Amino acid sequence: MMLLPWLERYQQQLSRLLNAQQLAHGLLLTGPSGIGKQQLAKWLVASLLCTSEHKPCGGCKSCLLLAAGSHADFLAVDSSGTTIGIDAVRQLSQFMHGRAQQQPNKVVLVSDADKLTEAAANALLKTLEEPPQNSFIVLYCSSGSALPATVISRCQQWQLAAEFSNNANDWLRQQTNRAVPDFLLTYCGGGPLKALALLESGAADQLQAALQHLTQYLQQQLSLTDCVKQLEQSEGLSQLLGWFLRRQLTLAANVSNPQRLLAIHQLYNRWCRDDSQILGQNKQLALSAFLIEFKRLHG
């Protein structure tokens, strides 16, 4: 099973621990959106279930059953809803205590583990504290901070680092015929898969155009009216404005002025709050007021 190039170092470390039988019964993968946590988790599941020496082989009965979605010793917890409730964890616990049919292990995959309710997390804790022999729970989510400290402490933690390297940019260029903007990986928080999705959907082009319009407005090359008109068509405007604001503050010489810095942050936070909470708000007027004040504070 080929993994994304930046995941290979984690693959090698996990393989060594697996071969040495030093993997914990609970494994937690965390990292930014678009880094490949799901792919690494699925590779780990396949490796734990594979019965061959070189794991995962893809050809043994266990691997074929897993690929067909009919492996009796594998359970994927449903995380499609807004939360993962206690009933799902009870099912998990019951599954874990059954005997493995294919050998050697029974494995549970919990995606978006940060959706666990407090009651579900507490129930999961009991299984993590007293795991059945040859059983493993693989969890992944963007941030482990949403999980109780007691759950985290009973898992072997794997923090996947954000990718801003030239290798990640090279990989992006190999996956698409579209031009890759220099800022895209940074905007995506070091998640190449997220960046690729923006490229393939055409959203990256819209994003680049919106950032250009903001820059032109600050440089008095574009009128307020035209800037607002262009930005209104942008998806994820809050994220876009927040990222542009941070970049401008990093580049600006007046970043050392703490009062101005605080005023800009308060301006942005207020705009985000009003945009999400005030029903029937005049979006054009609110955005215009934000841009005027930001331009004044930016200097």
Secondary structure, DSSP 8 states (H G I E B T S, - for coil): ----GGGHHHHHHHHHHHHTT---SEEEEE--TTS-HHHHHHHHHHHHH--SSSSS-S-SHHHHHHHHT--TTEEEE---SS-B-HHHHHHHHHHHTS--SSSS-EEEEEESGGGB-HHHHHHHHHHHHS--TTEEEEEEES-GGGS-HHHHHTSEEEE-----SHHHHHHHHHH-SS---TTHHHHTTS-HHHHHHHHHHTHHHHHHHHHHHHHHHHTTSS-HHHHHHHHTT-SSHHHHHHHHHHHHHHH-GGGG-HHHHHHHHHHHHHHHHHHHH-TT--HHHHHHHHHHHHHHHH-
